[in-house]
Structure formats: structure tokens, C-alpha cells
């Protein structure tokens, strides 16, 4: 059986899980024993190891070309990759690290630090999240999804981050209806099922986390 070794609240690990799900490649998710090791890691049926989310993406697209994760259209593909870059770069640094990494245990995120939550850091992340949600909503209203009408790798990357934030009830969905409508469509996809079943021991998600509507 294929294995995907991951950290439960790491956005890059969540993105890997979503990619595997979208490809409909049967895979057994396994929690990493040591959060200090680079994650995620995909171990395929023949023993091939793809380490890191970009190596996993390359492995999946090369060996399982059905249901491609990037659009065929050049402009749409560039748009999708721009959203991936934003999600895994600025959004990760300005929002996810400031909220999820402060609230969650190190062994579930792979954070480089372990300390009591800093509320000033969390508040700064919340302000940046508001700006991001407005941008997400505008893109979804204009394009149907973030880059184009079809669901792409860009949508998966952004949704991976928002799902970790939503675990803690940190996303003010009611203030951003366009972003909320887009995320409801994302979390309704079959690939999201394993993520919505996540439960951190001693730290359960908010009540609406696994619901397909708010």
C-alpha cells in the first residue's frame, strides 16, 4: 500500500494529501513519528520515495497523469501556479505561521519553535487573513475558482492553509461570503474527506470544521 507520511496541521502536508486525493491514488496516511524530519513523504508501491510537496507533485504528475492538477491552458496554468506561490510563501509567513503555528503543537505542524502562544503574533495574523480573504473572494467571483473555472493546484494550496486555520475557527467566514462560498465547494470535494476527519488529541476542531456548510 502507498503511504503518505505527514503532519496533521502542516499546510504542505495537507496539500500533498489533497493532491493524492484529487489524483484518486489510493494511499494510507501515516502520522510522522518525528516532526523534525522533512515532511511530507510519499512512499509508492514500488518503494519509490518522494520527499517534500514539490517532489510529490512531480511524482504524481509524471506517474499518474490522469486528472492533471494544473490546467492545460497556459494563462490558467500560470495563474494557478501564482496562487500556489502566494499560498506557500506570503500567506504561509504572514497568516498561517502567525496563527496555526502559535496555536498547534510542534509535532502537528513541524514548526521550528515550541512556546506558549503569543497573542500579539496571532492578532497580526488575523489582520493579514482579512486582506487575504478579500482577495480570495474577488478571484473566486471573477474566475469561478481562483485561477480559472476548473479546480487547480492553486485552489488546493490555498484551501490547505485555510483548512488548518479553520480547524481552530480562525476564519471569519461570515464577513467574506464570496471566499466562504468558494471554500464550501472545496471542502465538499472527495479529496477533502480525510482532512475533515482530522482530530488533534486533546485539541478538537470547532463544531463547523467537518460540516459541508457554515
N, C-alpha and C positions, 0 to 999 in steps of 0.2 A: 504494500500500500504506500502511496506517496505520503510524505509527511511535510507539513509546513510548521517549522519551529518559530514561535512568535512570542511577543509580549502583549498582553491583553489590551493595554491602553496606548500603545505606541502607534501613532498615525501611519508610519511607514509599514508597520506590520499589518495594520488594518487595511491599508491599500493593497498589500500583497494578497490578503485573504479575499478582498473584493475582486481582484484580477483573476484569481483562481476560480472564484465562483462564477464570474462572467464568462470565463472560458468553458465552464461546466466540466472542469477536470476534477475527478474525484480525488479528495485529499483529506488526510487526517490531521487536524490542527493539534499541535502539541505545545504546551507551555514550556518556554525555555527554563532550564534549571539554573542558569547563571545570567542575570540581566546585564552583566558587564561584557558579555560576548556580543559581537555584531549580530544584529537581527534585522529582518527575518532571514530564514534559511529554508529553501525548498529542496527536499531530497526526493528525486524522481524514482520511478520504478526500477530503473537500471542502476541506481546508486549515484547518479549524477547529482552534484550539489551546486545549487545556485545561491550564492550568499549576497544578500543585500537586495533591496527592492528593484534596482535597475537591472541587476543580473537576472533576477526572477522574471522581470518584464521581457528581457531579451530571450530568455529560455522559453517562455510561454509563446511568444510571438513566432519564434523560429520553429519550435517543435509542435505547436498546436495552433496552426494558422487560422483554423475556423474561428469565427466570431472575433475578428480583429478589434483591438482596444483603441486604435487610432483610426480616424476617418481616412478614406481613400482620397478625398478632395484635399488638395494642397493647402488651400487657405484655412479650411476647417481643421486640418491636422496641426497647422501652425498655431491656431487659436487654442486647440486642446492642450498642446504642449506648453503654451504660455500659462495656462491655468495650473498645470502641474508644477511649473517652475514657481509660480506665486504661492501655491499651497505649501510646497515643501521648503520654500525659502522664507519670504517676508511673513506670510501668515503663521508659519510654524514658530518663527522667532518672536513675533510681536503679540501673538494671541495664545497659541497652544502651550508654548513653554511657560508663559506667564500665568496660565490658569491650570491646565491639566497637570503639568509637571509640579506645580505647587501643591495641588490637592491630592494627587495619587502617590502611592508608594513607589519607590525607586524600582522595585522588582517588577512592576507592571508597565513602566514606561521606558526603562533604560536610561533615565536621567543621570547626568554626571554628578549630581549632588543629592543629598538626603538631609532635609532640615524641616523645621516647623514651617507651615505656610506663611508667606509674607503677604499680608493683605494689601499693602501698597502696590506690590507687583501684580496681584490679582486684579485690583481696580484698574490699573493701567491696561492690562489685557482686555478687560471688559470694554473699555473705551475704544480700543482698536477693533474689537469684534463688531461693534456697531457700524463702524465705517465699512468693514468687510461685508457685512450682511447687506448693506445698501447696494454695494457693487454687485454682489451675487444676485440680488433681486433684479437689478436693472438688466444684467446679462440674460437671466432666465426669461424675463418678459420680452426681450428683444429677439432672442435666438431660439426659444423653446427649451433648450438646456443652456449650459454655459458657453460653449463654443459654437454649437450648431443644433439642429433639431434632434440628431441622434445622441444617445448617451455615449460619452467618450471617456478616455483615461483622465481628462481634466475634471469631469464630474466626479469620478471615483476618488480622485485625490482630495478634492475639496470636501466631499462627503465623509471621507475617512477622518479628517480633522474634526468636522462638525459633530460626528457621531461620538467622538471621545469627549468633546465639550458637553454634548447633550446628556451624556451619562450622568453628569453632575448637575444637570438642569441649568447650565450656564448660558444657554442661547435664548434671548428674548424673542421667541418666535412671533408672538402676537404683535410686536412692533414692526415686523418686517414680513408682511403677508406673501409677497412675491417669492422671497427666499424660502419661506415656510412651505409654500405650495411645491416648489422645486424639490425640497428635501423630503417631503412626504412621498413624492414619486420615487425618489432614490431609495428610501428605506423600504419601499414596497417591492423592490426588486428581489428575486430569489437569492441573489448573491449576498444580500444583507442579513439573511436569517441567522447565520452563525454569530455575527456581530451583535445582533439584538438579543441573543441568548447569553451574552457575557454577564458574569456576576463576579465582582471582586469580593473575596471573602471579608466579611465584616464591613463592607462599604457598598451596599446595594445601590442600584441606579434610582433615579427619580421615577415616579409612577408612570409617566408617559413614555419612557425611554423605548420600550418594545412595542408600543401601540403604533398602528399604521396611520393614525391621525392624531391631531392635538385637541 
